C-alpha cells in the first residue's frame, strides 16, 4: 500500500471526483480478512460517487465485500476459476504479457485484459522486461477485449500509450504523487487530457 488508510481514502475520492471510474484495491501484504475490510470500506465510499471497485488477486474477497469485480495475474487464480467464483455479472480483469495469454483470458470470460508492465515502476518489481509501446500494440492486435495499460503511466507518456492501442490506463504512483504536489489529482488529469 502506497499510502496510509486515511490519506488513501481522501486521494481515491479526489481521483473519482476528477474522473476516475474504477478503483482497484491492491495490497500485497494484506490478509484475506483485511482485504475484505478494505474493499467493503471503498465500496461504501465510492459506489455513491459512481465508481466501480475491483479487488486485486483475492477473488473471494471481492465477492464477500460486494465489490464490482476482481483482477488476477498469471500466477494467481486461473481466469476460468476466477470467472466461476465471480459469476457472470462481476468484472474480471486479467494481466497479460503475450498474445497467447490475451487469447486465453478472452476465452476464459475476462471482461478486459491488462498489458503488464508497460514501463518500469517501483510498484512492480517482479517483471524484468517492460513491454513498451510495441508490446501494447501487439496485445491490442491479439484481442477484442478492452486493453488496460499498467506500469509507469504518467501525463508525459499517457497519450503515447493510448495511441499504441490502450483503451484505459491504470495509474497509481502518478495519482499519489499528484496528490502530494501543488496541483492535486485534478491537475494530473488536466495534464493528461492536454498531453502535458
Buried (B, 14 or more C-beta within 10 A) or exposed (E): EBBEEEEBBEBBBBBBEBEBEBBBBBBEEBEEEEBBBBBBBBBEBBBEEEBBBBBBBBBBBBBBBBBBBBBBBBEBBEBBEBBBBBEEEBBBBBBBBBEEBBBBBBEBBBBBBBBBBBBEBEBBEEBEEBBBBEBBBBBBEBBEBBBBBBBBBBBEBBBBBBEBBBEBBBBBBBBBEBBEEEEBBBBBBBBBEEEE
